[in-house]
């Protein structure tokens, strides 16, 4: 009996006699956020825009309010209109001022809403207030009209009621805007 077998070295199909007890398998490997979005519809983007930020103001805030799931922050992209230094912090306290924002479910067919509190700084230097820095996670220096990322790769995790915020640490004042990609597990 002859069967067609894929040759892993040459990539060609070969006709061989009998069975060699080998099974050829191919697979696809994607990020955890891809599978989370596809399978359970719990992956989100949080777009924020803080106009006229002043030094030491918070431009964005994200708190996990789920009692059963952890927020895993996949990536954060940050932009600035002026040269600026941003700080990413774990924070405590109750976020006030600024504007409430709603994360977008990245699975357009999913009705799931994110169990979180999310805020962005308002306009005319009215950043988010009421926060205390617990720990600093990372810094990013952003050039005028530039883009930087906090490279997290699924490492930043927020348990129940834990929160992060990005501080417009140093700069001449200007817009800070960006996106936080996160999912629940």
LINZI-V103247 format. One line per field, one symbol per residue. psi: psi as a letter, one per 40 degrees, with the letter a starting at -180 (. if undefined). burial: # if it has 9 or more other C-alpha atoms within 8 Angstrom, else .. A space follows every 50 residues. Layout:
# LINZI-V103247
psi: ???
burial: ???
This chain:
# LINZI-V103247
psi: hhihihhddeeihihihahefhhhiiihhiiddddddddeffhihhhihh ifiiheihdihhhheheeiihhhdihhhiidihihihhihiiahhiaaih ihihhegdehehihgihhiiiaiffgihieihhdihdiihhhihfihiih gdfedhhhaheiiiihhgdiiehiihiaihhiii.
burial: .....##.........................#.###...########## #####.##########..########################..#.##.. #.#.###........########.#####.#.#..#..############ .#.#.#############################.
